[in-house]
Amino acid sequence: MWSEEWPALFEEEKPVGLLERMLPSSEKRDWEFPEEIPILPLEDNVLFPEIAFPWVVQGETWVRLVHEAVLKDKIVGVVALREKPEDRPLEPQDLYEVGVVGRISRMLRLPEEAVQILVFGLATFVVKEWVRWEPYPVARIEVVRTEEIRTDEVEALKRNILSLFQKVVELAPYLPKEAFVAAMNIKEPVRLAHFVAFNLNLDVAGKQDVLASFDLVEKLKKVTYYLTRELEILQIGSKIQAQIQKEMAKTQREYFLREQLKAIQRELGELDERGSEITRLREKIKALGLAPEVEEEVEKELDRLSHIPTTSPEYPVIRNYIDWILELPWSRSTEDTL
């Protein structure tokens, strides 16, 4: 049985803003990690090094893992789930092989076997071996660090990422303006890649793809690819939205002008007279017994006639056309003597 006694530390709940998600200077140091660490599965997201992630952990197994980690050294291995199993226990194939060593910096106990924690990502690791699965997963890991290099290619990729990210921030409703400010203040290319990938609207596979790229140039190129794709999607969405707004504005303007025209006609006493005239014409058309396709065309012209002013050059043309239709002997016939 595990102890129900909870540590008194980290009990104050505080909101975490975007800028606070970057690892503070007090946390940035050369950590020494144990070879074996408990593994905490993360669903629908990926943790990156030097990023803070607020997280509600649920379930007796995972709450126990957090409790024991806090009592020990506050270190956990955060690994993204490929897909959550519905009808069976969690297995190694359900988790990605690459994860992030995290340090629990804040914790708040919640009702119904749940805790809210704030985890700081410290370093990327690869699972070398699963040690055990009971009472929770423990793995033997190998920490992997991306070498920081300074080349013209890296600098060009970094500048391109900042330029693309600025455009994405301007269009994306899910990103605050301060996101680009935070990105501008990041000097290390690896940290920039992780920050952008974490905040971008990517699925788990996309974020994991960036995390598992250990070569700096390859990592930056992948972030550039995902940024470019996201920007294209946002630009298409923005274009569609602009078209819809333009069409709505046009419809509203036409409705407003029609109502204005009706009001003017009503003031001039023309509306009732024209309405009666259109009604009489429509009754005459119905009485002719026209073929359906002919009647449909005449009704269209009659609708046009009812919406245009009498001073319009089109008005006498349409009226003469309708009068001509009414004068034709559609349902009348005579006997011919040959």
DAUR-V912362 format. One record per helix or strand. SS is the DSSP state (H for helix, E for strand). FROM is the first residue (numbers start at 1). TO is the last residue. If there is no record, write none. Layout:
ss=SS from=FROM to=TO
ss=SS from=FROM to=TO
This chain:
ss=H from=19 to=21
ss=E from=22 to=22
ss=H from=25 to=27
ss=E from=36 to=42
ss=E from=51 to=58
ss=H from=60 to=72
ss=E from=75 to=81
ss=H from=92 to=94
ss=E from=95 to=95
ss=E from=98 to=110
ss=E from=114 to=132
ss=E from=138 to=144
ss=H from=152 to=171
ss=H from=178 to=184
ss=H from=189 to=199
ss=H from=204 to=211
ss=H from=216 to=268
ss=H from=270 to=288
ss=H from=292 to=307
ss=H from=313 to=327
